[in-house]
């Protein structure tokens, strides 16, 4: 169960908090709570208005190929930060930010498709590791809710549901695989508003990749998520699907590097960068540091 640190540094159970409470936590307070082991859950709905990121950490020998994979698949892999080899820090994303400790869930791959889970990767850190941080759809959720549209998974205090599709990514070297999507369901009028708001956040996956029938993108049972929690879908809802930063985890299963670290789906890196930095400016350029 996730926890937060309040102003007096005492832990409060997240199931006692409202959506407003968790939205108002600062990124630094949340990272410190994760680092200390107090917050152990998903980051959906937390630190509203700040950019969250998916994590991919690879040996230097794989970094150039993965960088090409990101360039060829910008919808699923919008790059917002990249470290120097061996460094667990990306100062542009947060001054007090440590990649090894500041996510509440990691997956560690060791040359195969299976992984082990961890809440801290300091003890397995290597000098040749390069960190990639990719934009996350959690970053545009605040804009949607500010417009008066509710998000079913946040209201239910659940992780967003994610699915493997039959849509192929563009391969780059050893990296290839299917696109993963996140799904949010809406009443039809709300779906239109959600699409318009998300489209502004091009470095947080932008507009959806599919709307409507999940079978058209290879999802046989929408009630059974491949990652995250199963969905909350109300009568009359339209499912809307966004490209998801879990996509690289499928590509890693094909590339089979000797070592790799990713995030647990939904357990994101929360940065100090405002979510609006993932928007495109009037000139059409993203207003965010890009390596």
JOLINWO-V333450 format. One record per pair of residues at least 4 apart in sequence whose C-alpha atoms are under 7 Angstrom apart, sorted by the first residue. I is the first residue (numbers start at 1). J is the second residue. D is the distance in whole Angstrom. If there is no record, write none. Layout:
<<I J D> <I J D>>
This chain:
<<1 14 7> <1 40 6> <1 41 6> <2 13 7> <2 14 5> <2 39 4> <2 40 5> <2 41 4> <3 11 6> <3 12 6> <3 13 5> <3 14 5> <3 38 5> <3 39 4> <3 40 7> <4 11 6> <4 12 6> <4 14 7> <4 30 7> <4 33 6> <4 38 7> <4 39 6> <5 9 5> <5 10 6> <5 11 5> <5 12 7> <5 29 7> <5 33 6> <6 10 6> <6 11 7> <11 38 7> <17 21 6> <17 22 7> <18 22 7> <19 23 6> <19 45 7> <20 24 6> <21 25 7> <22 45 7> <22 46 5> <22 47 7> <23 45 6> <23 46 5> <23 47 5> <23 48 5> <24 47 6> <24 48 6> <25 29 7> <25 30 7> <25 46 7> <25 47 5> <26 30 6> <26 47 5> <27 31 6> <27 47 6> <27 270 6> <27 271 6> <27 272 6> <28 32 6> <29 33 6> <30 34 6> <31 35 6> <31 102 5> <32 36 6> <33 37 6> <33 38 5> <33 39 5> <34 38 6> <34 39 5> <34 40 6> <34 102 6> <34 103 6> <34 104 6> <35 101 5> <35 102 5> <39 104 7> <40 104 5> <41 104 6> <41 267 7> <42 159 6> <42 266 5> <42 267 5> <43 266 6> <43 267 6> <43 268 6> <44 138 6> <44 154 7> <44 159 6> <44 266 7> <45 154 6> <48 142 6> <49 139 7> <49 142 6> <49 274 6> <49 275 5> <50 139 6> <50 271 7> <50 272 6> <50 273 6> <50 274 4> <50 275 4> <51 139 5> <51 270 6> <51 271 6> <51 273 6> <51 274 6> <51 275 4> <52 135 7> <52 136 6> <52 138 6> <52 139 6> <52 268 6> <52 269 6> <52 270 4> <52 271 6> <53 133 6> <53 134 5> <53 135 5> <53 136 5> <53 268 6> <53 269 5> <53 270 6> <54 133 6> <54 134 5> <54 135 6> <54 136 6> <54 245 6> <54 263 7> <54 268 6> <54 269 7> <55 132 6> <55 133 5> <55 134 6> <55 262 5> <55 263 5> <56 131 6> <56 132 5> <56 133 7> <56 261 6> <56 262 5> <57 129 6> <57 130 6> <57 131 4> <57 132 6> <57 260 6> <57 261 5> <57 262 6> <58 62 6> <58 63 6> <58 129 5> <58 130 5> <58 131 7> <58 259 7> <58 260 5> <58 261 7> <59 63 7> <59 128 5> <59 129 5> <59 130 6> <59 259 7> <60 85 7> <60 128 5> <60 129 6> <60 130 6> <62 66 6> <63 67 6> <63 130 7> <64 68 6> <65 69 6> <65 172 6> <65 173 6> <66 70 6> <66 175 7> <67 71 6> <68 72 6> <68 172 6> <69 73 6> <69 171 6> <69 172 5> <69 175 7> <70 74 6> <70 77 5> <70 78 7> <70 79 7> <72 170 6> <73 77 6> <73 169 7> <73 170 6> <74 78 5> <75 205 5> <75 243 6> <76 205 6> <76 243 5> <76 244 5> <76 245 5> <76 247 7> <77 134 6> <77 245 6> <78 134 5> <78 135 5> <78 203 5> <78 204 7> <78 205 7> <79 133 6> <79 134 5> <79 135 6> <80 133 6> <80 134 5> <80 135 6> <80 289 7> <80 290 6> <81 90 7> <81 132 6> <81 133 5> <81 134 7> <81 290 6> <81 291 6> <82 90 7> <82 131 6> <82 132 5> <82 133 6> <82 291 6> <83 87 6> <83 89 7> <83 90 6> <83 130 6> <83 131 5> <83 132 7> <84 130 6> <85 127 7> <85 128 5> <85 129 5> <85 130 5> <86 126 6> <86 127 4> <86 128 5> <86 129 5> <86 130 6> <88 98 6> <88 99 5> <88 100 6> <89 97 6> <89 98 5> <89 99 6> <90 94 7> <91 95 5> <92 289 7> <93 271 5> <93 272 6> <93 273 6> <94 271 6> <94 272 5> <97 102 7> <98 102 6> <100 120 6> <100 121 5> <100 122 5> <101 120 5> <101 121 7> <101 122 7> <102 269 7> <103 267 6> <103 268 6> <103 269 6> <104 119 5> <104 267 6> <105 117 7> <105 118 6> <105 119 5> <105 263 6> <105 264 5> <105 267 6> <106 117 6> <106 118 5> <106 119 6> <106 261 7> <106 262 6> <106 263 4> <106 264 5> <107 115 6> <107 116 6> <107 117 5> <107 118 6> <107 261 6> <107 262 5> <107 263 6> <107 264 6> <108 115 5> <108 116 5> <108 117 6> <108 260 6> <108 261 5> <108 262 7> <109 114 6> <109 115 5> <109 116 7> <109 259 6> <109 260 5> <109 261 6> <110 258 5> <110 259 4> <110 260 7> <111 256 5> <111 257 5> <111 258 4> <111 259 6> <112 253 7> <112 256 6> <113 253 5> <121 125 6> <134 245 7> <135 203 5> <135 204 4> <135 205 7> <136 204 5> <136 205 7> <136 245 6> <137 141 7> <137 204 5> <137 205 6> <139 204 6> <139 275 6> <140 144 7> <140 198 6> <140 201 6> <140 204 7> <140 275 7> <141 145 6> <142 146 6> <143 147 6> <143 197 7> <144 149 6> <144 194 6> <144 197 6> <145 149 5> <145 150 5> <149 190 6> <151 155 6> <152 156 6> <152 232 6> <153 157 6> <153 158 5> <153 159 6> <153 160 6> <153 232 6> <154 158 6> <158 229 6> <159 228 5> <159 229 5> <159 266 6> <160 182 7> <160 183 7> <160 228 6> <160 229 6> <161 182 6> <161 183 6> <161 225 5> <161 227 6> <161 228 5> <161 229 5> <161 230 6> <161 231 6> <162 180 7> <162 181 5> <162 182 4> <162 183 6> <162 225 6> <162 226 6> <162 227 5> <162 228 6> <163 180 6> <163 181 5> <163 182 6> <163 225 6> <163 226 5> <163 227 6> <164 178 7> <164 179 6> <164 180 5> <164 181 7> <164 226 7> <165 178 6> <165 179 6> <165 180 6> <165 217 5> <165 218 5> <165 219 6> <166 178 6> <166 217 5> <166 218 5> <167 178 6> <167 179 5> <167 217 7> <168 177 6> <168 178 4> <168 179 6> <169 176 6> <169 177 6> <169 178 6> <169 179 6> <170 176 7> <171 175 6> <171 176 4> <172 176 7> <174 255 5> <175 251 5> <175 252 7> <175 254 6> <175 255 5> <176 251 5> <176 254 7> <177 250 6> <177 251 5> <177 254 7> <178 250 7> <179 247 5> <180 243 6> <180 244 5> <180 246 6> <180 247 5> <181 241 6> <181 242 5> <181 243 5> <181 244 5> <182 241 6> <182 242 5> <182 243 6> <182 244 6> <183 239 6> <183 240 6> <183 241 5> <183 242 6> <184 239 6> <184 240 5> <184 241 7> <185 233 6> <185 237 6> <185 238 5> <185 239 4> <185 240 6> <186 190 6> <186 191 5> <186 237 5> <186 238 5> <186 239 7> <187 191 6> <187 236 6> <187 237 5> <187 238 6> <188 192 7> <188 237 7> <188 238 6> <189 193 7> <190 194 6> <191 195 6> <192 196 6> <193 197 6> <194 198 6> <195 199 6> <195 207 6> <195 208 7> <198 206 5> <198 207 5> <199 206 4> <199 207 4> <200 206 6> <200 279 5> <200 280 6> <201 205 7> <201 206 5> <201 278 5> <201 279 4> <201 280 7> <202 206 4> <202 278 6> <202 279 6> <202 280 7> <203 278 5> <203 279 7> <204 278 6> <205 242 7> <205 243 6> <207 242 7> <208 240 7> <208 241 5> <208 242 4> <208 243 7> <209 241 6> <209 242 5> <209 243 6> <210 240 6> <210 241 5> <211 239 6> <211 240 5> <211 241 6> <212 238 6> <212 239 5> <212 240 6> <214 218 7> <214 219 5> <214 222 7> <215 219 5> <215 220 6> <223 230 6> <223 231 6> <224 230 6> <225 229 6> <225 230 5> <227 265 6> <228 265 6> <228 266 7> <233 237 6> <246 265 6> <247 251 7> <248 252 6> <249 253 6> <250 254 7> <251 255 6> <252 256 6> <263 267 6> <263 268 7> <273 277 7> <277 286 7> <277 287 5> <277 288 5> <278 286 6> <278 287 6> <278 288 6> <279 286 6> <279 287 6> <280 284 5> <280 285 5> <280 286 4> <280 287 6> <281 285 5> <281 286 6> <281 287 6>>
